[in-house]
Amino acid sequence: MGEQEPRSAGELLDIVDAQDRVVGQATRAQAYARRLTHRCVFVLARTGDGRLFVHRRTAQKLVFPSCYDMFVGGVVGAGETYHDAALREAEEELGVSGLPAPQPLFTFLYETPEHSWFSALYEVRCDGPVDPQVEEVAWHAFLTEDEIAARLGEWEWVPDGLQAWHRYLAWRAQPA
């Protein structure tokens, strides 16, 4: 490959079984290379007026480089809870501190021939200015849901985030 491996490739993750129980540990690189099921969080960062943080990932990302995403988030580290990972990832990627605790919405299993992870979807309020990590985020803006819908067919979106988005819209449409 000739490139330096991204620093996150060596991060230790919990590997889980079909019931989301921890059965071992592996590095992120090993989990992706061997398609080991691990944990991930998706966080919708929403302003008080309803706009959502949307960004384009950097070209250096290990998975889905240069794609757009309407979630912040990432893998859950070894020994970390979904809740702790959701807050950590939101604050890291948005470049803010002191966010309120993200609210859990639902979980789902994301599986493709290449990837497998249990996913917990959260929402957090973020009204202040953001300063996203340059290692993670190449571009960002707060968009309305209508603006996102208009770009779904125009931009290349991360496949797991796109699936999470469609699941979110279906979940939200369900009667209370």
DRENPA-3360 file (N, C-alpha, C; in nm, 2 decimals, always signed):
BEGIN
1 = MGEQEPRS = +0.08/-0.12/+0.00/+0.00/+0.00/+0.00/+0.09/+0.12/+0.00 ~ +0.20/+0.12/+0.07/+0.29/+0.23/+0.06/+0.26/+0.35/+0.15 ~ +0.13/+0.36/+0.20/+0.09/+0.47/+0.29/+0.11/+0.43/+0.43 ~ +0.13/+0.53/+0.52/+0.13/+0.50/+0.66/-0.01/+0.47/+0.71 ~ -0.02/+0.36/+0.79/-0.15/+0.32/+0.84/-0.21/+0.43/+0.93 ~ -0.34/+0.46/+0.92/-0.40/+0.56/+1.01/-0.38/+0.52/+1.15 ~ -0.36/+0.63/+1.24/-0.33/+0.60/+1.38/-0.44/+0.53/+1.45 ~ -0.57/+0.53/+1.40/-0.68/+0.47/+1.47/-0.68/+0.32/+1.44;
9 = AGELLDIV = -0.60/+0.27/+1.34/-0.60/+0.13/+1.30/-0.56/+0.04/+1.42 ~ -0.47/+0.09/+1.51/-0.43/+0.01/+1.62/-0.52/+0.02/+1.75 ~ -0.62/+0.09/+1.74/-0.72/+0.11/+1.85/-0.78/-0.03/+1.89 ~ -0.78/-0.06/+2.02/-0.84/-0.19/+2.06/-0.99/-0.18/+2.08 ~ -1.06/-0.28/+2.02/-1.20/-0.28/+2.02/-1.25/-0.41/+2.08 ~ -1.37/-0.41/+2.14/-1.44/-0.53/+2.19/-1.50/-0.60/+2.07 ~ -1.48/-0.73/+2.06/-1.55/-0.81/+1.95/-1.67/-0.87/+2.02 ~ -1.78/-0.87/+1.95/-1.91/-0.91/+2.01/-1.97/-1.03/+1.93;
17 = DAQDRVVG = -2.06/-1.10/+1.99/-2.13/-1.21/+1.93/-2.26/-1.16/+1.87 ~ -2.35/-1.25/+1.82/-2.48/-1.21/+1.76/-2.58/-1.15/+1.86 ~ -2.55/-1.16/+1.99/-2.63/-1.10/+2.09/-2.57/-0.97/+2.15 ~ -2.46/-0.92/+2.08/-2.39/-0.80/+2.13/-2.32/-0.82/+2.26 ~ -2.28/-0.95/+2.29/-2.20/-0.98/+2.41/-2.05/-0.98/+2.37 ~ -1.97/-0.93/+2.46/-1.82/-0.93/+2.43/-1.77/-1.07/+2.44 ~ -1.70/-1.11/+2.33/-1.64/-1.24/+2.32/-1.48/-1.23/+2.30 ~ -1.43/-1.11/+2.29/-1.29/-1.10/+2.27/-1.25/-0.96/+2.24;
25 = QATRAQAY = -1.13/-0.94/+2.20/-1.08/-0.80/+2.16/-0.99/-0.82/+2.04 ~ -0.98/-0.71/+1.96/-0.89/-0.70/+1.84/-0.87/-0.56/+1.81 ~ -0.76/-0.53/+1.73/-0.74/-0.39/+1.69/-0.85/-0.36/+1.59 ~ -0.86/-0.23/+1.56/-0.96/-0.19/+1.46/-0.92/-0.24/+1.32 ~ -0.79/-0.24/+1.29/-0.74/-0.30/+1.16/-0.78/-0.45/+1.15 ~ -0.76/-0.52/+1.26/-0.79/-0.66/+1.26/-0.94/-0.69/+1.24 ~ -1.02/-0.61/+1.31/-1.16/-0.62/+1.31/-1.21/-0.59/+1.17 ~ -1.16/-0.49/+1.10/-1.20/-0.46/+0.96/-1.15/-0.57/+0.86;
33 = ARRLTHRC = -1.03/-0.61/+0.88/-0.97/-0.71/+0.79/-1.04/-0.84/+0.80 ~ -1.08/-0.88/+0.92/-1.14/-1.01/+0.94/-1.29/-1.01/+0.95 ~ -1.35/-0.89/+0.93/-1.49/-0.87/+0.94/-1.55/-0.92/+1.08 ~ -1.48/-0.88/+1.18/-1.52/-0.91/+1.32/-1.63/-0.81/+1.36 ~ -1.73/-0.86/+1.42/-1.84/-0.77/+1.47/-1.80/-0.70/+1.59 ~ -1.81/-0.57/+1.59/-1.77/-0.48/+1.70/-1.88/-0.38/+1.72 ~ -1.86/-0.28/+1.80/-1.96/-0.18/+1.83/-1.93/-0.04/+1.78 ~ -2.04/+0.03/+1.74/-2.02/+0.16/+1.68/-2.14/+0.25/+1.73;
41 = VFVLARTG = -2.11/+0.38/+1.74/-2.22/+0.48/+1.77/-2.24/+0.58/+1.66 ~ -2.36/+0.62/+1.64/-2.40/+0.72/+1.55/-2.47/+0.83/+1.63 ~ -2.43/+0.95/+1.61/-2.49/+1.06/+1.69/-2.53/+1.17/+1.59 ~ -2.66/+1.20/+1.60/-2.72/+1.32/+1.53/-2.69/+1.44/+1.61 ~ -2.62/+1.54/+1.57/-2.59/+1.66/+1.64/-2.69/+1.77/+1.58 ~ -2.79/+1.81/+1.66/-2.89/+1.90/+1.61/-2.89/+2.03/+1.69 ~ -2.91/+2.14/+1.62/-2.92/+2.27/+1.68/-3.07/+2.29/+1.73 ~ -3.09/+2.39/+1.81/-3.22/+2.42/+1.86/-3.32/+2.44/+1.75;
49 = DGRLFVHR = -3.28/+2.49/+1.64/-3.38/+2.52/+1.53/-3.39/+2.40/+1.44 ~ -3.33/+2.28/+1.47/-3.35/+2.16/+1.40/-3.25/+2.12/+1.29 ~ -3.15/+2.21/+1.27/-3.05/+2.18/+1.17/-2.95/+2.07/+1.22 ~ -2.90/+1.99/+1.13/-2.81/+1.88/+1.16/-2.67/+1.91/+1.11 ~ -2.58/+1.87/+1.19/-2.44/+1.87/+1.15/-2.41/+1.77/+1.05 ~ -2.36/+1.81/+0.93/-2.33/+1.72/+0.82/-2.19/+1.75/+0.78 ~ -2.11/+1.65/+0.75/-1.97/+1.67/+0.72/-1.92/+1.57/+0.61 ~ -1.81/+1.61/+0.55/-1.74/+1.52/+0.46/-1.62/+1.47/+0.54;
57 = RTAQKLVF = -1.60/+1.34/+0.54/-1.49/+1.27/+0.60/-1.36/+1.30/+0.53 ~ -1.25/+1.30/+0.60/-1.12/+1.33/+0.53/-1.08/+1.21/+0.45 ~ -0.99/+1.23/+0.35/-0.94/+1.12/+0.27/-0.86/+1.02/+0.34 ~ -0.81/+1.05/+0.46/-0.73/+0.96/+0.54/-0.80/+0.86/+0.63 ~ -0.94/+0.87/+0.63/-1.02/+0.78/+0.71/-1.00/+0.64/+0.67 ~ -0.99/+0.55/+0.77/-0.97/+0.41/+0.74/-1.09/+0.35/+0.67 ~ -1.21/+0.39/+0.70/-1.33/+0.34/+0.64/-1.41/+0.45/+0.58 ~ -1.46/+0.44/+0.46/-1.54/+0.54/+0.38/-1.47/+0.67/+0.37;
65 = PSCYDMFV = -1.35/+0.68/+0.33/-1.28/+0.81/+0.32/-1.35/+0.90/+0.22 ~ -1.35/+1.03/+0.24/-1.40/+1.14/+0.16/-1.56/+1.13/+0.13 ~ -1.63/+1.05/+0.21/-1.77/+1.05/+0.19/-1.84/+1.14/+0.29 ~ -1.96/+1.18/+0.26/-2.04/+1.26/+0.35/-2.11/+1.18/+0.45 ~ -2.15/+1.25/+0.57/-2.22/+1.18/+0.67/-2.30/+1.28/+0.75 ~ -2.42/+1.24/+0.79/-2.50/+1.32/+0.87/-2.50/+1.29/+1.02 ~ -2.40/+1.20/+1.06/-2.38/+1.16/+1.19/-2.23/+1.19/+1.23 ~ -2.21/+1.21/+1.36/-2.07/+1.20/+1.41/-2.08/+1.07/+1.49;
73 = GGVVGAGE = -1.96/+1.02/+1.51/-1.95/+0.90/+1.59/-1.84/+0.81/+1.55 ~ -1.84/+0.69/+1.58/-1.73/+0.60/+1.55/-1.74/+0.47/+1.63 ~ -1.63/+0.40/+1.63/-1.62/+0.28/+1.71/-1.62/+0.30/+1.86 ~ -1.67/+0.20/+1.92/-1.67/+0.20/+2.07/-1.54/+0.13/+2.11 ~ -1.46/+0.19/+2.19/-1.34/+0.13/+2.23/-1.36/+0.01/+2.33 ~ -1.25/-0.07/+2.34/-1.26/-0.18/+2.43/-1.29/-0.14/+2.57 ~ -1.39/-0.20/+2.64/-1.43/-0.16/+2.77/-1.51/-0.04/+2.78 ~ -1.54/+0.03/+2.67/-1.62/+0.15/+2.67/-1.77/+0.12/+2.65;
81 = TYHDAALR = -1.86/+0.20/+2.71/-2.00/+0.18/+2.69/-2.04/+0.26/+2.57 ~ -2.16/+0.22/+2.51/-2.21/+0.30/+2.40/-2.23/+0.44/+2.44 ~ -2.29/+0.47/+2.56/-2.32/+0.60/+2.61/-2.19/+0.68/+2.62 ~ -2.09/+0.63/+2.68/-1.96/+0.70/+2.69/-1.90/+0.73/+2.55 ~ -1.91/+0.63/+2.46/-1.85/+0.65/+2.33/-1.93/+0.76/+2.25 ~ -2.06/+0.76/+2.27/-2.14/+0.86/+2.20/-2.10/+1.00/+2.24 ~ -2.09/+1.03/+2.37/-2.04/+1.16/+2.42/-1.90/+1.19/+2.37 ~ -1.81/+1.10/+2.39/-1.67/+1.12/+2.35/-1.66/+1.15/+2.20;
89 = EAEEELGV = -1.72/+1.07/+2.12/-1.71/+1.09/+1.97/-1.78/+1.22/+1.93 ~ -1.89/+1.26/+1.99/-1.96/+1.38/+1.96/-1.87/+1.50/+1.99 ~ -1.81/+1.50/+2.11/-1.73/+1.61/+2.15/-1.60/+1.62/+2.07 ~ -1.54/+1.50/+2.04/-1.42/+1.50/+1.96/-1.44/+1.55/+1.82 ~ -1.54/+1.49/+1.75/-1.56/+1.53/+1.61/-1.61/+1.67/+1.60 ~ -1.70/+1.72/+1.69/-1.75/+1.85/+1.68/-1.65/+1.95/+1.73 ~ -1.55/+1.91/+1.81/-1.45/+2.00/+1.87/-1.51/+2.09/+1.97 ~ -1.60/+2.03/+2.06/-1.66/+2.11/+2.17/-1.65/+2.03/+2.29;
97 = SGLPAPQP = -1.67/+2.09/+2.41/-1.68/+2.02/+2.53/-1.80/+2.06/+2.61 ~ -1.84/+1.98/+2.70/-1.96/+2.02/+2.78/-2.09/+1.99/+2.71 ~ -2.10/+1.91/+2.61/-2.23/+1.88/+2.55/-2.31/+1.80/+2.65 ~ -2.44/+1.82/+2.64/-2.53/+1.74/+2.72/-2.52/+1.59/+2.68 ~ -2.56/+1.50/+2.77/-2.55/+1.36/+2.74/-2.63/+1.33/+2.62 ~ -2.58/+1.26/+2.52/-2.66/+1.22/+2.40/-2.77/+1.13/+2.44 ~ -2.89/+1.15/+2.38/-3.00/+1.07/+2.41/-3.01/+0.94/+2.32 ~ -3.02/+0.82/+2.38/-3.02/+0.70/+2.30/-3.16/+0.69/+2.23;
105 = LFTFLYET = -3.16/+0.65/+2.10/-3.28/+0.63/+2.03/-3.31/+0.49/+2.00 ~ -3.22/+0.42/+1.94/-3.24/+0.27/+1.91/-3.11/+0.21/+1.87 ~ -3.10/+0.08/+1.85/-2.98/+0.01/+1.81/-3.02/-0.08/+1.69 ~ -2.92/-0.11/+1.61/-2.94/-0.20/+1.50/-2.80/-0.27/+1.46 ~ -2.81/-0.38/+1.39/-2.69/-0.44/+1.34/-2.67/-0.40/+1.20 ~ -2.55/-0.34/+1.17/-2.51/-0.31/+1.03/-2.43/-0.42/+0.98 ~ -2.47/-0.48/+0.87/-2.39/-0.59/+0.81/-2.39/-0.58/+0.66 ~ -2.27/-0.59/+0.60/-2.25/-0.60/+0.46/-2.14/-0.71/+0.44;
113 = PEHSWFSA = -2.11/-0.75/+0.32/-2.01/-0.85/+0.30/-1.87/-0.81/+0.36 ~ -1.85/-0.68/+0.37/-1.72/-0.62/+0.42/-1.72/-0.59/+0.56 ~ -1.84/-0.55/+0.62/-1.84/-0.49/+0.75/-1.95/-0.55/+0.84 ~ -1.93/-0.54/+0.97/-2.03/-0.59/+1.06/-2.01/-0.52/+1.20 ~ -2.11/-0.44/+1.24/-2.10/-0.38/+1.37/-2.24/-0.35/+1.42 ~ -2.25/-0.37/+1.56/-2.37/-0.33/+1.63/-2.37/-0.18/+1.64 ~ -2.48/-0.11/+1.62/-2.48/+0.03/+1.61/-2.59/+0.09/+1.71 ~ -2.55/+0.18/+1.79/-2.64/+0.25/+1.87/-2.65/+0.40/+1.82;
121 = LYEVRCDG = -2.78/+0.44/+1.80/-2.80/+0.57/+1.74/-2.85/+0.66/+1.85 ~ -2.79/+0.78/+1.86/-2.82/+0.88/+1.96/-2.85/+1.02/+1.89 ~ -2.90/+1.11/+1.97/-2.91/+1.25/+1.93/-2.86/+1.34/+2.04 ~ -2.80/+1.45/+2.00/-2.75/+1.54/+2.10/-2.78/+1.69/+2.05 ~ -2.80/+1.78/+2.15/-2.82/+1.92/+2.11/-2.69/+1.99/+2.11 ~ -2.66/+2.06/+2.00/-2.53/+2.13/+1.99/-2.56/+2.27/+1.93 ~ -2.57/+2.37/+2.01/-2.61/+2.50/+1.97/-2.49/+2.60/+1.95 ~ -2.38/+2.56/+2.02/-2.26/+2.65/+2.01/-2.18/+2.64/+1.89;
129 = PVDPQVEE = -2.08/+2.72/+1.87/-1.99/+2.70/+1.75/-1.92/+2.57/+1.76 ~ -1.88/+2.51/+1.65/-1.81/+2.39/+1.65/-1.67/+2.41/+1.59 ~ -1.58/+2.32/+1.62/-1.44/+2.33/+1.57/-1.40/+2.19/+1.54 ~ -1.45/+2.13/+1.43/-1.42/+1.99/+1.41/-1.28/+1.95/+1.39 ~ -1.24/+1.83/+1.43/-1.11/+1.78/+1.41/-1.07/+1.78/+1.26 ~ -0.96/+1.84/+1.23/-0.91/+1.84/+1.09/-0.88/+1.70/+1.04 ~ -0.84/+1.61/+1.14/-0.81/+1.47/+1.10/-0.93/+1.39/+1.06 ~ -1.05/+1.43/+1.11/-1.17/+1.36/+1.09/-1.26/+1.43/+0.98;
137 = VAWHAFLT = -1.26/+1.56/+0.98/-1.37/+1.63/+0.90/-1.30/+1.73/+0.80 ~ -1.33/+1.71/+0.67/-1.27/+1.79/+0.57/-1.36/+1.92/+0.54 ~ -1.49/+1.90/+0.56/-1.59/+2.01/+0.54/-1.71/+1.99/+0.63 ~ -1.78/+2.09/+0.67/-1.90/+2.08/+0.76/-1.99/+2.19/+0.74 ~ -2.12/+2.17/+0.77/-2.22/+2.27/+0.78/-2.34/+2.21/+0.86 ~ -2.43/+2.30/+0.91/-2.55/+2.26/+0.97/-2.66/+2.28/+0.87 ~ -2.72/+2.17/+0.83/-2.82/+2.16/+0.72/-2.96/+2.12/+0.78 ~ -3.07/+2.17/+0.71/-3.20/+2.13/+0.75/-3.22/+1.99/+0.69;
145 = EDEIAARL = -3.32/+1.92/+0.74/-3.35/+1.78/+0.69/-3.39/+1.79/+0.54 ~ -3.46/+1.90/+0.50/-3.49/+1.91/+0.36/-3.36/+1.93/+0.27 ~ -3.26/+2.00/+0.32/-3.14/+2.02/+0.25/-3.06/+1.89/+0.24 ~ -3.07/+1.81/+0.35/-3.01/+1.67/+0.34/-3.08/+1.59/+0.24 ~ -3.21/+1.59/+0.24/-3.29/+1.51/+0.15/-3.26/+1.54/+0.00 ~ -3.24/+1.67/-0.02/-3.20/+1.72/-0.16/-3.07/+1.67/-0.20 ~ -2.98/+1.64/-0.11/-2.84/+1.60/-0.14/-2.82/+1.45/-0.14 ~ -2.92/+1.37/-0.09/-2.90/+1.23/-0.08/-2.86/+1.16/-0.21;
153 = GEWEWVPD = -2.91/+1.21/-0.32/-2.88/+1.15/-0.45/-2.76/+1.22/-0.52 ~ -2.72/+1.33/-0.46/-2.61/+1.40/-0.53/-2.47/+1.37/-0.47 ~ -2.46/+1.35/-0.34/-2.33/+1.33/-0.27/-2.31/+1.19/-0.24 ~ -2.19/+1.15/-0.23/-2.15/+1.01/-0.19/-2.15/+1.00/-0.04 ~ -2.25/+0.93/+0.02/-2.27/+0.92/+0.16/-2.20/+0.79/+0.21 ~ -2.16/+0.79/+0.34/-2.11/+0.67/+0.40/-2.23/+0.57/+0.40 ~ -2.21/+0.45/+0.36/-2.32/+0.35/+0.35/-2.38/+0.32/+0.49 ~ -2.30/+0.31/+0.60/-2.36/+0.28/+0.73/-2.44/+0.40/+0.78;
161 = GLQAWHRY = -2.39/+0.52/+0.76/-2.47/+0.64/+0.80/-2.59/+0.66/+0.72 ~ -2.59/+0.63/+0.59/-2.71/+0.63/+0.51/-2.81/+0.53/+0.55 ~ -2.77/+0.41/+0.59/-2.86/+0.31/+0.64/-2.92/+0.36/+0.77 ~ -2.83/+0.41/+0.86/-2.88/+0.47/+0.99/-2.98/+0.58/+0.97 ~ -2.95/+0.67/+0.87/-3.05/+0.78/+0.84/-3.18/+0.72/+0.80 ~ -3.19/+0.63/+0.71/-3.32/+0.57/+0.67/-3.39/+0.50/+0.79 ~ -3.31/+0.43/+0.87/-3.37/+0.37/+0.99/-3.42/+0.47/+1.08 ~ -3.35/+0.58/+1.10/-3.39/+0.69/+1.19/-3.53/+0.75/+1.14;
169 = LAWRAQPA = -3.53/+0.78/+1.01/-3.66/+0.83/+0.95/-3.78/+0.74/+0.97 ~ -3.75/+0.61/+0.95/-3.86/+0.51/+0.97/-3.90/+0.50/+1.12 ~ -3.79/+0.50/+1.21/-3.82/+0.49/+1.35/-3.90/+0.61/+1.40 ~ -3.87/+0.73/+1.35/-3.93/+0.85/+1.39/-4.08/+0.86/+1.34 ~ -4.10/+0.79/+1.23/-4.24/+0.79/+1.17/-4.33/+0.70/+1.24 ~ -4.28/+0.61/+1.32/-4.36/+0.51/+1.39/-4.45/+0.59/+1.50 ~ -4.57/+0.54/+1.52/-4.66/+0.60/+1.62/-4.60/+0.58/+1.76 ~ -4.61/+0.68/+1.84/-4.55/+0.67/+1.98/-4.61/+0.56/+2.06;
% end
